[in-house]
Amino acid sequence: MTAAAPHSCGARRMAQAIAAHHGARFAGFEPQPMPQDAPEDDVYRAALAACSELGFIAIDAHCIARAWQRQSERQGAFDPALWPADPQDFGLAAQGDTPPFAPCPERLGLYAVLPDADWIGRMARAGVPTVQLRFKSDDAAAIAQQVRAAVAAVQGTGALLFINDHWREAIAAGAYGVHLGQEDLDALTTQELAELRASGLRLGVSTHGYAEMLRADAARPSYIAMGAVFPTTLKKMATAPQGVARLNAYARLMRAYPLVAIGGIALQQFPEVLASGVGSIAVVRAIVNAPDPEAAAHTLMQAMERPA
């Protein structure tokens, strides 16, 4: 293994067994350096080494290693073939006193991420069930105007409107929900998060791996978005594309939430993405770059309805 070797012979054999069982499934990622800040537990160190070899970044490898240790303790034995997917092994089962955000449909269907209110209106009238306004500007007045216009644009269409980032404007305009990235979620104070929750808006959160999913779960959002599944040129990503194999693992773990897959997903990839169990696929270029966006939206919606 090139990432690093765990200390004991037992841990090395465990790590080799994990890699043998899951190497083909998670192929295609560059091995990562094994973190050195691991507890002296053979299962933990073995899983940490194996997951680093399989290309999981340090913070995610730690999450999987901790879950593998708990899984082994709970079952009374180490099983290299059983990739951790039980929420309790990741600490997801204990929600404490944190109240959840307002619920949204389990299956949000085709989810169009759009640049302005005009696009929101077009796709809402075309029958797209879920739309998101991702309006980028430093002009506070323009942002507020676009959010209000987007809320007006979906009236009478049945489309669910999420506002990207601008949660105060979304509350003021009466939007259905807001979508936040990890950095935006982490930047909220406890009081601001409570204010957002009390508003009744639904909250969607972007995640790019195990650690971010656990952080998102702590807020108890309405849905969780996972990606980027495939390469995308729309924004610079801090993490590599996750791929379908990782998406499958994420969806199994987070199955208690409505799930949205996002990132470079084209029509021909819908079947394998839907097979993961997600109830929604978010698209940007597949609509806004299409010669006939309405026709493209209808084709994508039909693909959402086909059995995976």
C-alpha positions in Angstrom: 0.0 0.0 0.0 1.4 3.4 -0.9 -0.5 5.7 1.5 1.3 4.4 4.6 1.4 1.3 6.6 -0.4 0.9 10.0 1.9 0.0 12.8 1.0 -3.6 13.8 1.1 -6.7 11.7 -2.6 -7.3 12.5 -3.6 -3.9 11.3 -1.6 -4.3 8.1 -3.4 -7.5 7.3 -6.7 -5.8 8.0 -5.9 -2.9 5.8 -4.8 -5.2 2.9 -8.1 -7.1 3.3 -10.2 -3.9 3.1 -8.3 -2.8 0.0 -8.7 -6.3 -1.6 -12.5 -6.2 -1.0 -13.1 -2.5 -2.1 -10.2 -1.5 -4.3 -12.0 -2.2 -7.6 -15.2 -0.5 -6.4 -13.4 2.8 -5.5 -10.8 2.7 -8.2 -9.6 5.8 -10.0 -8.7 8.0 -7.0 -5.1 9.1 -6.2 -3.9 7.5 -2.9 -3.7 10.0 -0.1 -1.1 10.2 2.7 -2.3 8.3 5.8 -3.0 10.7 8.7 -0.7 10.2 11.6 -3.1 11.3 14.3 -4.8 7.9 14.7 -5.6 6.1 18.0 -3.8 2.9 18.9 -6.7 0.6 17.7 -5.9 -2.0 15.0 -9.3 -1.7 13.2 -9.2 2.1 13.2 -5.6 2.2 11.9 -6.3 -0.5 9.3 -9.4 1.3 8.0 -7.6 4.7 8.0 -4.7 3.2 6.0 -7.0 1.4 3.5 -9.3 4.4 3.0 -6.2 6.7 2.4 -5.0 4.2 -0.2 -8.4 4.2 -1.8 -8.2 8.0 -2.2 -10.3 9.4 0.6 -9.0 12.7 2.0 -7.8 12.6 5.6 -11.0 14.0 7.2 -13.2 11.5 5.4 -10.8 8.6 6.0 -11.0 9.4 9.8 -14.8 9.3 9.6 -14.8 5.9 7.9 -12.2 4.5 10.2 -14.1 5.6 13.3 -17.3 4.0 11.9 -15.5 0.8 11.0 -14.2 0.6 14.6 -17.7 1.1 16.0 -19.1 -1.4 13.5 -16.6 -4.0 14.6 -17.3 -3.4 18.3 -21.1 -3.5 17.8 -20.9 -6.8 15.8 -18.1 -8.3 17.9 -15.9 -8.9 14.9 -14.0 -7.1 12.1 -15.4 -7.7 8.7 -13.3 -6.2 5.8 -16.1 -6.9 3.3 -18.7 -4.8 5.1 -18.3 -1.1 4.2 -19.8 0.9 7.0 -23.2 2.3 6.2 -25.1 2.1 9.5 -26.0 5.7 10.6 -25.3 4.8 14.3 -21.7 3.9 13.5 -21.2 7.4 12.2 -23.0 9.0 15.1 -26.0 10.0 12.9 -28.6 8.3 15.1 -28.1 10.6 18.1 -29.8 13.9 17.2 -30.0 15.3 20.7 -32.2 18.2 21.2 -31.7 19.8 17.8 -35.0 20.3 16.1 -35.2 19.5 12.4 -35.9 22.0 9.6 -39.3 21.9 8.0 -39.6 18.8 5.8 -39.6 18.7 2.0 -40.7 15.9 -0.4 -38.6 12.8 -0.2 -38.2 12.9 -4.0 -37.6 16.4 -5.3 -37.4 15.2 -8.9 -35.6 17.2 -11.5 -33.9 20.1 -9.7 -32.9 23.0 -12.0 -30.2 25.4 -10.7 -30.7 28.6 -12.5 -28.9 32.0 -12.8 -31.8 34.5 -12.6 -35.5 35.0 -12.0 -36.4 34.9 -15.7 -34.9 31.4 -15.9 -36.8 30.4 -12.8 -40.1 31.4 -14.4 -39.3 29.6 -17.6 -38.5 26.3 -16.0 -41.3 26.6 -13.4 -43.8 27.1 -16.3 -42.2 24.1 -18.1 -43.2 21.9 -15.2 -39.8 21.5 -13.5 -40.7 20.5 -9.9 -37.8 22.0 -8.0 -35.8 25.1 -8.9 -33.0 27.0 -7.3 -32.1 30.6 -7.8 -28.3 30.9 -7.9 -27.9 34.6 -8.5 -24.4 35.9 -8.1 -24.0 39.6 -7.4 -22.4 42.0 -4.9 -25.3 44.4 -5.3 -27.7 43.9 -2.3 -30.6 45.6 -4.0 -30.2 43.5 -7.1 -30.1 40.3 -5.0 -33.3 41.3 -3.1 -35.0 42.1 -6.4 -34.1 38.8 -8.0 -35.2 36.8 -5.0 -38.6 38.6 -4.9 -39.0 38.1 -8.7 -38.2 34.4 -8.4 -40.8 34.0 -5.7 -43.3 35.7 -7.9 -42.3 33.7 -10.9 -43.2 30.3 -9.4 -46.6 31.4 -8.1 -49.3 29.1 -9.5 -46.8 26.6 -11.0 -46.3 24.1 -8.2 -42.5 24.5 -8.4 -40.6 24.5 -5.2 -38.2 27.4 -5.1 -34.9 27.3 -3.1 -32.7 30.4 -2.9 -28.9 29.8 -3.0 -27.0 31.5 -0.1 -29.2 34.6 0.4 -31.3 33.2 3.3 -32.4 36.6 4.8 -33.8 37.7 1.5 -35.4 34.3 1.1 -37.2 34.7 4.4 -38.3 38.3 3.5 -39.7 37.2 0.1 -41.4 34.1 1.3 -39.4 31.5 -0.6 -40.0 27.8 -0.1 -36.5 27.1 1.0 -32.8 28.0 1.0 -29.7 26.1 -0.1 -26.4 26.6 1.6 -22.9 25.4 0.9 -20.8 24.0 3.7 -18.9 27.3 4.3 -22.1 29.3 4.4 -23.6 26.8 6.9 -20.5 26.8 9.0 -20.5 30.6 9.0 -23.9 30.9 10.6 -24.0 31.6 14.3 -26.2 29.4 16.5 -28.7 32.3 16.7 -28.7 32.7 12.9 -29.3 29.0 12.4 -32.1 29.1 14.9 -33.6 32.1 13.2 -33.5 30.3 9.8 -35.1 27.2 11.3 -37.8 29.2 13.0 -38.7 30.9 9.7 -40.2 27.7 8.4 -38.0 27.7 5.3 -36.7 24.4 4.2 -32.9 24.0 4.2 -30.8 22.1 1.7 -27.0 21.7 2.3 -24.2 20.8 -0.1 -21.8 18.0 0.9 -18.7 16.6 -0.7 -17.8 13.6 1.4 -18.3 11.9 4.8 -17.1 14.7 7.1 -19.4 17.3 5.4 -22.4 14.9 5.5 -21.9 14.6 9.3 -21.6 18.3 9.7 -24.8 18.8 7.6 -26.6 16.2 9.7 -25.9 18.2 12.9 -28.1 21.0 11.5 -30.9 18.5 10.6 -31.6 20.0 7.2 -34.6 19.3 4.9 -32.4 17.6 2.3 -28.8 16.8 1.6 -27.1 17.4 -1.8 -24.1 15.2 -2.6 -21.5 15.8 -5.2 -19.9 16.7 -7.4 -20.6 13.3 -8.9 -18.8 14.1 -12.2 -16.4 16.8 -13.3 -17.9 20.2 -13.6 -16.6 23.5 -15.0 -19.2 25.7 -13.4 -17.2 26.3 -10.2 -13.8 25.4 -8.8 -14.2 22.4 -6.5 -12.0 21.8 -3.5 -12.6 18.1 -3.8 -12.3 15.7 -6.7 -15.4 14.4 -8.4 -16.9 11.8 -6.2 -18.1 9.3 -8.8 -21.0 6.9 -8.7 -19.4 4.3 -6.3 -19.0 6.9 -3.6 -22.4 8.4 -4.3 -23.9 4.9 -3.7 -22.1 4.7 -0.4 -23.2 8.2 0.6 -26.8 7.5 -0.3 -26.9 4.3 1.8 -25.6 6.2 4.8 -27.8 9.3 4.5 -31.0 7.4 3.4 -33.1 9.0 6.2 -32.9 12.3 4.2 -34.3 13.4 0.9 -31.1 13.2 -1.3 -30.0 15.3 -4.3 -27.2 14.3 -6.6 -25.4 17.2 -8.3 -22.3 17.9 -10.4 -21.8 17.3 -14.1 -24.7 14.9 -14.5 -25.8 14.6 -18.1 -28.9 12.8 -19.5 -27.1 9.6 -20.3 -25.8 9.3 -16.7 -29.3 9.6 -15.1 -29.9 5.8 -14.8 -26.7 5.0 -12.9 -27.2 8.1 -10.6 -30.8 7.2 -9.9 -29.8 3.6 -9.1 -28.0 5.0 -6.0 -31.3 5.7 -4.5 -31.3 9.5 -4.7 -34.7 11.1 -5.2 -33.5 14.1 -7.2 -30.8 15.1 -9.7 -29.7 18.7 -9.9 -28.7 20.1 -13.3 -27.4 23.4 -14.6 -25.7 23.1 -18.0 -28.1 20.4 -19.2 -30.8 23.0 -19.2 -29.2 26.5 -19.6 -26.8 25.4 -22.4 -29.5 23.4 -24.3 -30.7 24.8 -27.7 -34.3 24.3 -26.5 -34.2 24.5 -22.6 -37.9 23.6 -22.3 -37.6 20.5 -24.4 -34.4 19.6 -22.6 -36.3 19.9 -19.3 -39.1 17.7 -20.5 -36.6 15.0 -21.6 -34.8 15.1 -18.3 -38.0 14.9 -16.3 -39.0 11.8 -18.4 -35.6 10.3 -17.5 -36.3 10.9 -13.8 -39.5 8.8 -14.1 -37.9 5.7 -15.7 -37.0 2.8 -13.4 -33.3 2.9 -12.6 
